[in-house]
Each structure stands twice: as structure tokens, then as C-alpha cells.
Amino acid sequence: MIRSNLSLDFNNKALFLSYFETNPLLDKPTAEEYNLIAGVIKHENLNNKVIEFYSKALEIRESNLGTKHKKTANSYNNLADAYLADGLKEEALTCYLKALKIREELFGLNHPQTASIYSSMATIYFEKGMLDKAHSLYKKALKIRLEQLGEEHIHTASSYHELAFFYATSEEYALALPLFEKAVEVRKKLLRMSHPDTAKSYNSLAMCHYHLFNYNEAKENLEISINIKTLFLEANEESLLSMKRSLKEINKMINKNNRGLFSRLLNLLRFKK
């Protein structure tokens, strides 16, 4: 149970962490409290502490609930996420596999929670260069989410984007394009036009069009992405500046194509005369 006197401002995360660790009035924390504090501090570059607290929560849940409980699976998943955030891919993969085994036993092979682990594991395999495994798991995750959640769901949009990114990185841009388009449509509808993930999808779609030599479409989508990102990024943010440099490059290609088209039309007219 969360203590009633644990009523500090979560924005003051350092104070909250100090209180949690040193207050003599607190009994031994529960798994829920360890998860709470880990969630509070996980964006504060205190990942060793995050791993420590998620590990303690897991230990308590395994002891109290056993190794085949959904909360134990959640703890393995939390710990895997923390390991991955710290760049510890092998440790993360071990925890994801344990979470996956529990969730498959509890929920079956075609459950959204199973799909979420497939997606996370696929990303690790992708980064390790194990492309066949990554591809298979990305496709499994998307299939489950389409069947269980439908086309217009935020997790389905994530699967569209992940699989599209896999194809784009493999230079299979024709395969990536329709998936990026679907991710854009779902995120635009569910997250609106001011969300970072919507901007990310528009940017990815623009780059895919660029590699397919669809420069006008690339320009249109990149401009949308830039307009969204200006809502939450400073003007001198490097990622925003990089996108603006890409836009200049696309404009150069459009102008070059237009000059070439004009020249060909002029030559054609001369030939007809």
C-alpha cells in the first residue's frame, strides 16, 4: 500500500528519491512502491537506481505471487525496458524472454501483451544485426495487433512504423512506403497533429519518398513534420536543424528536375518545328 505520508511533489524527483530511501517511518517498501519510484525517476539519468528498484519489485512479486503471475511478467518487462535503456541488450533480452514465457502461458500466443514483447525483442535483434529474427517478430506483432486491436489503434500504428523502418533500413522502400502511410494516418487521427510520434511518422514517410525519387511528396511530408516539431522544439535544436537541411536538399532536387523537364520540353518543341 502506498503510504499516505508519501505525498511529495513528483516534480522534485531528487527529494522524492531521498525520502523514499532514507525515511525511517517507512516499512519495507512494496513491489508497487518500488515500481512507483522507478517510474518517477526513470527519465532522470538514474538508470542504475531504476534497475535496482525494478529488480526489487520483481523479487517481491516472484516471492509473493510466483513465476506464473501477470504482475511477475510485468516486472520482468519493466526490468527489461530499464536494461535496454541502459544499453544492456543481453540482460534485456533475457528478461523479455521470461516475461514472454509467462504471458504466452497466461494469455496465449495471440494477445496484445504478447505482441508488445515480440516488438521489443525484435528491436533488440534488429540492433544486433539478427535481421531474420527481427523481421519475423515485427510481423508477428503487427499480425496480432491487427487481429486483436484493429487497424486504428496506437499500438498497431507503432507496429506499422517499426516494420516500415525495418524495410527502409534494408532499402526496401517500396515495402516501407505503404506501412509508413498507415502509421501516419492512424497517428494523425489518434494522437492529433501536435504529437511527436506523428511528426516522426511524417519525417519517416518523407525520407521514404525521397529514396523513391518522389521529391514533391517528400517535401510535403517533411514540411508537415517540421511544422509539428516547431511546436515543442527550440529553433536551434539539432534534430530540427537537420530536418531543415534535408528540406533544402529536397528543394535542390526538385529544382534540378524542373530544369531538366523544362530543357526536355524546349528540345521537344524545337524538334517539332
C-alpha positions in Angstrom: 0.0 0.0 0.0 1.3 3.5 -0.9 1.8 5.4 2.4 -0.4 8.4 2.9 2.5 10.5 4.1 4.3 9.8 0.8 2.8 13.0 -0.7 5.7 14.8 -2.1 5.7 16.8 -5.4 6.7 14.2 -8.1 8.4 17.1 -10.0 11.0 17.2 -7.2 12.3 13.8 -8.1 15.6 14.0 -6.2 13.8 14.9 -3.0 11.3 12.1 -3.5 14.1 9.6 -4.1 15.9 10.7 -1.0 12.7 10.5 1.1 11.9 7.1 -0.2 15.4 5.7 0.6 16.0 7.3 4.0 12.7 7.9 5.8 12.8 5.8 8.9 9.0 5.8 9.2 8.6 3.7 6.1 8.3 -0.1 6.5 9.9 -2.3 3.8 8.5 -1.0 0.5 6.1 -3.0 -1.5 6.6 -4.0 -5.1 4.1 -1.3 -6.1 6.1 1.3 -4.3 9.4 0.2 -5.9 7.6 0.4 -9.3 6.3 3.8 -8.5 9.6 5.4 -7.6 11.3 3.7 -10.6 8.7 5.2 -12.9 9.2 8.6 -11.3 13.0 8.7 -11.8 13.5 6.7 -15.0 13.9 9.9 -17.1 16.4 11.5 -14.7 19.6 9.6 -15.8 19.4 7.5 -12.7 19.1 4.2 -14.5 21.1 2.2 -12.0 18.5 3.1 -9.5 15.7 2.3 -11.9 17.2 -1.2 -12.5 17.7 -1.6 -8.7 14.1 -0.7 -7.9 12.5 -2.8 -10.7 14.7 -5.7 -9.6 13.5 -5.4 -6.0 9.9 -5.2 -7.2 10.5 -8.4 -9.3 12.0 -10.2 -6.3 9.0 -9.4 -4.2 6.5 -10.4 -6.8 8.3 -13.7 -7.5 8.3 -14.4 -3.8 4.6 -13.4 -3.2 2.9 -14.3 -6.5 5.2 -16.9 -8.0 6.7 -17.1 -11.5 3.4 -17.6 -13.4 1.6 -14.4 -12.5 0.8 -11.5 -14.8 2.3 -9.0 -12.3 5.5 -11.0 -12.3 5.6 -10.9 -16.1 5.0 -7.1 -15.9 8.0 -6.8 -13.5 10.2 -8.8 -15.9 9.1 -6.5 -18.7 9.8 -3.3 -16.7 13.2 -4.6 -15.8 13.9 -5.5 -19.5 12.9 -1.9 -20.5 15.3 -0.5 -17.9 18.2 -2.7 -19.1 17.5 -1.7 -22.7 17.5 2.0 -21.8 21.0 1.4 -20.2 22.3 -0.3 -23.4 22.3 -3.8 -21.8 20.8 -5.7 -24.6 21.6 -9.3 -23.4 20.2 -8.6 -20.0 17.1 -7.0 -21.5 16.6 -9.9 -23.9 16.8 -12.4 -21.0 14.1 -10.6 -19.1 11.9 -10.2 -22.2 12.1 -13.9 -22.8 11.0 -14.7 -19.2 8.1 -12.2 -19.5 7.2 -13.7 -22.8 7.1 -17.2 -21.5 4.7 -16.2 -18.7 2.4 -14.2 -20.9 2.2 -16.9 -23.5 1.2 -19.4 -20.8 -1.4 -17.0 -19.3 -2.8 -15.3 -22.4 -1.7 -17.4 -25.4 0.3 -16.6 -28.5 -2.2 -14.0 -29.9 -2.6 -11.5 -27.1 -1.6 -7.8 -27.3 0.7 -8.2 -24.3 2.5 -10.9 -26.1 2.8 -8.7 -29.2 4.4 -5.9 -27.1 7.2 -8.3 -26.1 7.6 -9.5 -29.7 8.0 -5.9 -30.7 10.6 -5.1 -28.0 12.6 -8.3 -28.8 12.5 -7.5 -32.5 14.2 -4.2 -31.9 17.0 -5.8 -30.0 17.5 -8.4 -32.7 17.4 -5.7 -35.3 20.1 -3.7 -33.5 22.2 -6.9 -33.1 22.0 -7.5 -36.9 19.9 -10.6 -36.5 17.6 -9.4 -39.3 15.6 -12.6 -39.9 14.6 -12.9 -36.3 13.7 -9.2 -36.1 11.6 -9.3 -39.3 9.7 -12.4 -38.1 8.9 -10.8 -34.7 7.9 -7.4 -36.2 5.5 -9.2 -38.5 4.1 -11.3 -35.6 3.5 -8.2 -33.5 1.7 -6.5 -36.3 -0.5 -9.5 -37.1 -1.6 -9.9 -33.5 -2.3 -6.2 -33.1 -4.3 -6.1 -36.4 -6.4 -9.1 -35.3 -6.8 -8.1 -31.6 -6.8 -4.3 -31.6 -7.7 -3.4 -35.2 -6.2 -1.1 -37.7 -6.9 2.1 -35.9 -5.1 1.6 -32.6 -2.0 3.3 -31.4 -0.1 0.1 -30.8 -0.9 -1.0 -34.4 0.4 2.3 -35.6 3.7 1.5 -33.8 3.9 -1.9 -35.5 3.3 -0.3 -38.9 6.1 2.2 -38.2 8.5 -0.4 -36.8 8.1 -2.8 -39.7 8.3 0.1 -42.2 11.5 1.3 -40.6 12.9 -2.2 -40.8 12.2 -2.3 -44.6 13.5 1.2 -45.1 16.8 0.4 -43.3 17.1 -2.6 -45.6 16.5 -0.3 -48.6 13.2 -1.9 -49.4 11.5 1.4 -49.7 8.6 0.2 -51.8 7.6 -2.2 -49.0 8.1 0.5 -46.4 6.1 3.2 -48.0 2.5 1.9 -47.5 3.3 1.0 -43.9 4.6 4.5 -43.2 1.5 5.9 -44.8 -0.7 3.7 -42.5 1.3 4.8 -39.4 0.8 8.5 -40.4 -3.0 8.1 -40.9 -3.5 6.3 -37.5 -1.3 8.6 -35.5 -2.8 11.7 -37.1 -6.2 10.5 -36.1 -5.5 9.2 -32.6 -2.6 11.4 -31.5 -3.5 14.5 -33.5 -1.1 16.7 -35.5 0.8 18.1 -32.5 2.3 14.8 -31.2 6.0 13.9 -31.5 5.1 10.4 -32.9 3.0 12.0 -35.6 5.9 14.2 -36.6 8.2 11.2 -36.5 5.9 9.3 -38.9 5.7 12.2 -41.3 9.5 12.5 -41.3 10.0 8.8 -42.0 7.4 9.0 -44.8 9.2 12.0 -46.3 12.6 10.2 -46.3 11.0 7.1 -47.9 9.5 9.2 -50.7 12.9 10.8 -51.1 14.6 7.5 -51.7 11.9 6.6 -54.2 12.7 9.9 -56.0 9.2 11.2 -55.2 10.7 14.6 -54.3 7.4 16.6 -54.2 5.8 14.2 -51.8 9.0 14.1 -49.7 8.9 17.9 -49.5 5.2 18.0 -48.5 5.6 15.4 -45.7 8.9 16.8 -44.4 7.3 20.3 -44.1 4.5 18.9 -42.1 6.9 17.2 -39.8 8.9 20.4 -39.3 5.8 22.4 -38.6 4.8 19.9 -35.9 8.3 19.8 -34.3 8.5 23.6 -34.1 5.6 23.3 -31.6 7.8 21.5 -29.0 11.4 22.0 -30.0 13.6 25.1 -29.8 14.6 26.6 -33.1 18.2 25.7 -32.6 17.5 22.0 -31.7 19.9 19.9 -33.8 17.2 17.4 -35.0 15.1 20.3 -36.3 18.1 21.9 -38.0 18.9 18.6 -39.6 15.4 18.3 -41.0 15.6 21.8 -42.4 18.9 20.9 -44.1 17.2 17.8 -45.6 14.4 20.1 -46.8 17.0 22.3 -48.6 18.4 19.2 -50.3 15.0 18.1 -51.4 14.2 21.5 -52.9 17.5 21.3 -54.8 16.4 18.0 -56.3 13.0 19.4 -57.2 14.6 22.5 -58.9 17.1 20.2 -60.7 14.3 18.0 -62.0 12.2 21.0 -63.0 15.2 22.5 -65.0 15.7 19.1 -66.7 12.0 18.9 -67.6 12.0 22.4 -69.0 15.0 21.6 -71.1 13.4 18.4 -72.4 10.2 20.3 -73.3 12.2 23.0 -75.0 14.1 20.5 -77.1 10.9 18.7 -78.0 9.4 22.0 -79.2 12.5 22.7 -81.3 12.3 19.2 -82.8 8.6 19.6 -83.8 9.5 22.9 -85.6 
